[in-house]
Every structure is written in structure tokens, then in C-alpha cells.
Amino acid sequence: MEHTRDEPADALWSRLRLIEGQPLADRAEAYGSLHDELMKRLESAPRGGDAAPGPR
């Protein structure tokens, strides 16, 4: 099976659609969990280049 670049984005859109269908309180919790998961992925990803990014 060949993977395309769009698969992660498709999975994210599917997850966002599921979250949007939930009641407001559940949505808030689900978005918080998604945020935490994405932050962990970003923090664990290898960094490119020699200079470390500064605060924004």
C-alpha cells in the first residue's frame, strides 16, 4: 500500500469532524487532548538546521 502526503491531514480532518459533532463540553475536552497530542509530536520531532528557533 502506497502512502500519500495527504494521509495525516485526512486523519486530522476526520478527527476534527468527529470532535465538532460532540456536545460543547465534550468538544472542549477533545480539543484539549488533541492539542496535547500535537504538542508532544512537535516537541519530539527532529529539528532541522543549525539554529534553534527562538520564542515567538
FENUR-V416191 format. One record per pair of residues at least 4 apart in sequence whose ideal C-beta (glycine too) atoms are under 6 Angstrom apart, sorted by the first residue. I is the first residue (numbers start at 1). J is the second residue. D is the distance in Angstrom with one decimal. If there is no record, write none. Layout:
I:J:D, I:J:D
//
This chain:
3:7:5.6, 6:10:5.5, 19:27:5.6, 19:30:4.4, 22:26:4.0, 22:27:4.8
//
